[in-house]
Amino acid sequence: MKEKDSTANIIAVDYNSPDAETLNDYHLLYNYIESGYREGPANIIAIDEVQMCPGFEKAINWLHNSEKYDIYITGSNAFLLSSNLATLFTGRTMSIEVFPFSFLEYLAYFGSNDSNEAFREYVLIGGMSGSYPYKDPKDRTAYYKEVLNTLIVRDICNKYKIRNRSLLNKLIPFLMDNIANPISVRSIADTLTSSQEKVNHKTISAYIEYLCNAFAFYKVSRFDIQGKKYLSTQEKYYLCDPAFKYALIGTKNMNYGRIYENIVAIELLRRGYEIYVGKLYRKEIDFVAIRQSEKIYIQVSDDISNEETFTREVTPLLPIKDAYPKMLIARTGHDETLYEGIIIKDISRWLSE
C-alpha cells in the first residue's frame, strides 16, 4: 500500500498478534481506529483475522459509513466467506480470493531459471508459501497438516456446529483420493457407510458444501457441449493445493495425470475462468473454460509420448466443431505444437505464461 501511496496513513490491526489483545470488543476496535485517523492523507484500514473480534461487522459498518477510510479485512476461510460478507455489508464489498502460489509465483520466489526442474518440485512442495522455509519434507508435511486441521477442519466444525467430526475426517481424505474423478454425493455416502453407521447423503452434501465454502475444495459441474446445458450429476472436485493430499494420505500410487489436472483447474480459476467438465456424446473433456466471450476446451495428461495415450486424449476434442480453441496440456518438455487444430502445450510452460 505504501508503495502506491507513500503518504497514506495505514491503520493496521493483526488479531494474531498479542498487541491486539486489548481490542477484543468492536467498540474498542472502532475507537482505536478512529484515534489513528489523520486529516489529509488517504486513511487505509487493514485488519487481519477480523472474525476474532466479536461484533466486528458493527465497527466496520460504522467506519465505512463515515466515508473516511479504505477498508481491507481478511479472515479465516470458514468464517469470512463472501456469502457472509454479502449479508453483512450488502452492496458495499468486493471479495478478493487468494489462491496458493501459482507456478509463476513459485519461480519468482525461488528465483529459479530451470522451469522443468522447478515444476517437478512445485508438484510436490505445493503453493502454500508458509511451508517454504521448511527444508525437511517432514516439517513441510507437519505444516500442511496443521493448516488443514486448524484453519479448515476446526473452523468448519466451530462455524457449522458439526457433531460428527469423524465423518468429516473420513470425507476429506476420500475427496483428496478422488480429485478429478467424477463422483456423486450418493456414491460417496454409500462408500463411507460402515456396518456400524449409515451415512446420510444429505449430511455428506452439507459437509462438502462447507469444505467448498472454506475454499479447501472446488466443485466443477458438467456441461453438455452439444446440448449447451449444465448437468447436475457426477461432479468433479479439485483440491486447493495437492500438497494437502500428500500430507494427509502420502505420495504412494501417485497419479500424475490427475495431479496435473488439479493444478490446471486451480490455475484456470486463478486466471478468472469459470470451469466445467465438458460432455460430448460419450466422451468427456476435462475442462470447458469460459471467461466473458472467451472459451477454451482443454484436455490434461501426464505423458503423451505413447501413441495410444495421445489418441485417447485428442479423441474427445476432435469432434468439437465450433471455432473456439482446443488445447492439450501435458508434460511434453517441448515447444508448442499443433495437431489437427489442437494446440499442444507443455504444462510447465503453460503455467509460466
C-alpha positions in Angstrom: 0.0 0.0 0.0 2.9 2.4 0.9 4.4 1.6 -2.5 1.4 3.1 -4.3 0.9 6.0 -1.9 3.9 6.9 0.3 1.8 9.5 2.1 -1.0 7.1 3.1 -1.9 6.7 6.8 -2.2 2.9 7.4 -4.0 1.8 10.5 -3.3 -1.9 10.9 -4.7 -4.5 13.3 -3.4 -8.1 13.4 -5.5 -10.3 15.7 -2.8 -12.9 15.5 -0.6 -10.6 17.5 -0.7 -10.1 21.3 -0.8 -6.3 20.6 -4.4 -6.7 19.5 -5.5 -8.5 22.7 -6.9 -5.2 24.1 -9.1 -4.8 21.0 -11.3 -7.8 21.7 -14.5 -5.8 21.5 -15.9 -4.0 18.5 -16.3 -0.7 20.4 -12.6 -0.9 21.3 -11.7 -1.7 17.7 -13.7 1.3 16.4 -12.2 3.7 19.0 -8.7 2.5 18.2 -9.1 3.1 14.5 -10.8 6.5 15.0 -7.9 7.6 17.2 -5.5 6.8 14.4 -7.3 8.8 11.8 -5.3 11.7 10.2 -6.8 14.6 8.2 -5.3 15.0 4.8 -3.7 11.8 3.6 -5.6 8.6 2.5 -6.5 6.6 5.5 -6.3 2.9 5.0 -7.6 0.3 7.4 -6.0 -3.2 7.3 -7.4 -5.8 9.7 -6.2 -9.5 9.7 -8.3 -12.3 11.2 -11.1 -9.8 11.9 -13.5 -12.6 12.9 -11.6 -12.8 16.2 -13.3 -9.6 17.3 -16.9 -10.4 18.2 -19.3 -8.0 16.6 -16.6 -6.7 14.2 -19.2 -6.1 11.5 -20.8 -3.3 13.5 -17.4 -1.5 13.8 -16.7 -2.0 10.1 -20.1 -0.6 9.2 -19.6 2.5 11.4 -16.2 3.1 9.8 -17.5 2.5 6.3 -20.4 4.9 6.8 -18.0 7.7 7.9 -16.7 7.6 4.3 -13.2 8.4 5.6 -11.4 5.1 5.1 -10.4 2.5 2.5 -11.0 -0.8 4.4 -9.3 -4.1 3.9 -10.2 -7.1 6.1 -9.0 -10.7 6.0 -10.1 -13.7 7.9 -10.0 -17.5 8.1 -11.6 -19.4 5.2 -14.6 -20.8 7.1 -15.6 -17.7 9.0 -15.2 -14.9 6.5 -17.0 -16.2 3.4 -18.1 -14.0 0.5 -21.7 -15.0 1.2 -21.4 -13.8 4.8 -19.9 -10.5 3.7 -22.7 -10.0 1.2 -25.2 -10.4 4.0 -23.3 -8.2 6.4 -22.3 -5.4 4.0 -24.9 -5.5 1.2 -23.6 -3.9 -1.9 -20.5 -2.4 -0.2 -17.9 -5.1 -0.5 -15.6 -6.7 -3.1 -14.1 -10.1 -2.3 -10.6 -10.9 -3.4 -10.0 -14.7 -3.4 -6.4 -15.5 -2.6 -5.1 -18.8 -4.0 -1.9 -20.7 -3.1 1.1 -19.6 -5.0 0.9 -20.2 -8.8 3.9 -21.8 -10.5 4.9 -18.4 -11.9 4.9 -17.0 -8.3 6.9 -20.1 -7.2 9.5 -19.4 -9.8 9.8 -15.8 -8.7 10.0 -16.7 -5.0 12.9 -19.2 -5.5 14.5 -17.3 -8.4 14.6 -20.5 -10.5 15.6 -20.4 -14.2 15.0 -24.2 -14.8 11.3 -24.4 -15.2 11.3 -28.2 -15.8 13.1 -29.0 -12.5 11.1 -26.3 -10.7 7.8 -27.8 -11.8 8.8 -31.2 -10.6 9.5 -29.6 -7.2 6.3 -27.5 -7.3 4.1 -30.5 -7.8 5.4 -32.0 -4.5 6.0 -28.9 -2.4 2.8 -27.0 -3.4 1.8 -23.4 -3.4 1.5 -22.7 0.3 4.3 -20.2 0.8 4.2 -20.7 4.6 5.8 -24.1 4.0 8.7 -22.8 2.0 11.0 -22.0 4.9 10.9 -25.7 6.0 13.6 -27.6 4.1 12.8 -31.0 5.7 9.8 -32.7 3.9 8.6 -34.0 7.3 8.4 -30.4 8.6 6.5 -29.3 5.4 4.1 -32.2 5.9 3.5 -31.1 9.5 2.8 -27.6 8.4 0.2 -28.7 5.8 -1.5 -30.9 8.4 -1.6 -28.1 10.9 -3.2 -25.7 8.3 -5.7 -28.3 7.4 -6.6 -29.2 11.0 -6.8 -25.6 12.3 -7.8 -23.3 9.5 -10.1 -25.7 7.8 -11.4 -28.6 9.9 -11.5 -26.8 13.2 -13.1 -23.6 11.8 -15.7 -25.6 9.9 -16.6 -27.6 12.9 -16.9 -24.5 15.0 -18.9 -22.4 12.5 -21.4 -25.1 11.5 -21.6 -26.8 14.9 -20.6 -30.2 13.4 -21.1 -33.1 15.8 -19.9 -35.9 13.6 -16.3 -34.8 13.2 -15.2 -38.4 12.5 -17.3 -38.4 9.4 -15.7 -35.1 8.2 -12.3 -36.7 8.8 -13.3 -39.6 6.6 -14.7 -37.5 3.9 -11.7 -35.2 3.4 -9.2 -38.0 2.5 -11.8 -39.6 0.4 -12.3 -36.4 -1.7 -8.5 -36.0 -1.8 -8.0 -39.5 -3.1 -10.7 -38.9 -5.8 -9.7 -35.5 -7.2 -10.5 -35.2 -10.8 -12.8 -38.3 -10.6 -16.5 -37.8 -11.5 -18.4 -38.8 -8.4 -21.9 -38.2 -6.9 -22.8 -37.4 -3.3 -24.9 -40.6 -3.1 -21.9 -42.8 -4.2 -19.7 -41.1 -1.6 -22.3 -41.8 1.1 -22.5 -45.4 0.1 -18.8 -45.8 0.1 -18.4 -44.2 3.6 -21.2 -46.2 5.1 -19.9 -48.7 7.5 -21.6 -51.7 9.2 -21.8 -49.6 12.4 -23.1 -46.3 10.9 -25.1 -45.5 7.9 -24.1 -42.2 6.3 -26.9 -39.9 5.1 -26.2 -38.4 1.7 -27.7 -35.1 2.8 -25.1 -34.8 5.5 -22.4 -35.6 3.0 -23.8 -32.9 0.7 -23.7 -30.4 3.5 -20.2 -31.3 4.6 -18.9 -31.0 1.0 -20.6 -27.6 0.7 -18.8 -26.5 3.9 -15.4 -27.6 2.6 -16.0 -25.8 -0.7 -17.2 -22.7 1.1 -13.9 -22.8 3.0 -12.0 -23.0 -0.3 -10.5 -26.4 0.6 -12.1 -28.0 -2.4 -13.7 -26.6 -5.6 -16.7 -28.3 -7.2 -16.8 -28.4 -11.0 -20.1 -29.3 -12.7 -20.6 -30.9 -16.1 -21.6 -29.2 -19.2 -23.2 -30.8 -22.2 -21.4 -29.3 -25.2 -23.8 -30.5 -27.8 -27.0 -29.6 -25.9 -25.4 -26.5 -24.4 -26.8 -27.2 -21.0 -25.5 -27.7 -17.5 -25.7 -31.2 -15.9 -26.3 -31.8 -12.2 -24.7 -35.2 -11.8 -21.2 -36.7 -11.5 -19.4 -33.5 -10.4 -15.6 -33.4 -10.0 -13.8 -32.0 -7.0 -10.4 -30.3 -7.0 -8.2 -29.6 -4.0 -6.9 -26.1 -3.4 -3.4 -27.5 -3.3 -2.4 -31.1 -3.9 0.3 -30.9 -1.3 -2.5 -31.2 1.3 -3.2 -34.6 -0.1 0.4 -35.7 0.2 0.5 -34.5 3.8 -2.6 -36.4 4.8 -2.5 -39.7 2.7 1.0 -39.8 1.3 2.5 -39.9 -2.2 2.2 -43.6 -2.8 0.5 -44.6 -6.0 0.8 -41.1 -7.5 -1.5 -40.4 -10.4 0.3 -37.5 -12.0 -2.3 -37.1 -14.7 -4.9 -36.3 -12.0 -2.5 -34.1 -10.1 -1.7 -32.1 -13.2 -5.4 -31.8 -13.9 -5.9 -30.4 -10.4 -3.1 -27.9 -10.9 -4.6 -26.8 -14.2 -8.1 -26.4 -12.6 -6.8 -24.1 -9.9 -4.7 -22.1 -12.4 -7.8 -21.6 -14.6 -9.7 -20.3 -11.6 -6.8 -18.1 -10.7 -6.9 -16.6 -14.1 -10.6 -15.8 -13.8 -12.2 -18.6 -15.8 -15.4 -20.4 -15.0 -14.6 -24.1 -15.5 -16.9 -27.0 -16.3 -16.3 -30.7 -17.2 -17.3 -31.0 -20.9 -19.5 -33.8 -22.1 -19.8 -34.5 -25.9 -21.7 -37.7 -26.9 -20.0 -40.4 -24.8 -16.7 -38.5 -24.4 -15.5 -36.3 -21.7 -13.4 -33.1 -22.0 -11.5 -32.2 -18.8 -12.3 -28.5 -18.9 -14.6 -26.1 -20.7 -13.0 -22.8 -19.6 -15.1 -19.7 -20.0 -14.1 -16.1 -19.4 -16.6 -13.5 -20.8 -16.7 -14.2 -24.5 -13.7 -16.4 -24.4 -14.0 -20.2 -24.4 -11.3 -22.9 -24.4 -11.6 -26.7 -24.5 -8.8 -28.3 -22.5 -7.5 -31.9 -22.0 -4.8 -32.5 -19.4 -2.5 -35.5 -19.4 0.8 -36.7 -18.0 2.9 -38.4 -20.7 1.5 -38.4 -24.2 4.6 -39.8 -25.9 2.7 -43.1 -26.1 0.6 -43.2 -29.3 -2.3 -44.9 -27.5 -2.4 -42.3 -24.8 -2.1 -39.4 -27.2 -5.0 -40.8 -29.3 -7.1 -41.2 -26.2 -6.5 -37.6 -25.2 -7.2 -35.9 -28.5 -10.2 -38.0 -29.5 -12.7 -36.1 -27.3 -11.5 -32.8 -28.8 -11.6 -33.6 -32.5 -15.4 -33.8 -32.9 -15.9 -30.2 -31.5 -17.0 -28.2 -34.5 -17.1 -24.6 -33.2 -14.2 -22.1 -33.7 -13.1 -21.9 -30.0 -9.5 -23.0 -29.3 -8.8 -26.7 -28.3 -5.8 -27.4 -26.2 -3.9 -30.5 -24.8 -1.7 -29.7 -21.8 0.8 -32.3 -20.9 4.3 -32.9 -19.6 5.9 -32.8 -23.1 9.1 -30.9 -22.4 8.8 -29.3 -25.9 7.7 -26.1 -27.5 4.1 -25.6 -28.5 2.9 -27.8 -31.4 -0.3 -28.2 -33.4 -2.2 -31.3 -34.3 -5.5 -31.3 -36.3 -6.2 -27.8 -34.9 -5.4 -28.8 -31.3 -2.8 -26.8 -29.6 -0.4 -29.0 -27.6 1.4 -27.3 -24.7 3.9 -28.3 -22.1 2.3 -27.8 -18.7 5.3 -26.0 -17.1 5.4 -23.6 -20.0 1.7 -23.0 -20.0 1.8 -22.3 -16.2 4.6 -19.8 -16.8 2.7 -17.8 -19.4 
